[in-house]
Amino acid sequence: MISLLLGVGRVAGVAGALVCLAAIVIRMTGQFWVAGYQTGTLLLAGSAAMIGGCFCLLWALTEQRRIG
């Protein structure tokens, strides 16, 4: 369970950071829309993914303390 939470947290965090970075770079080039989505929406989705990743990592930490 803990290794699954760690894996999901890491993947979600990295994916969220990449989506945020892409949204920032695209917006700095002067584009407001990407594949039908506004760049602000992509930034929000990336932030949500990073928050979800942080939640999974925090959950893994609390499980480790509870077990050991």
Secondary structure, DSSP 8 states (H G I E B T S, - for coil): -HHHHHHHHHHHHHHHHHHHHHHHHHHHTT--EETTEEHHHHHHHHHHHHHHHHHHHHHHHHHHHHH-
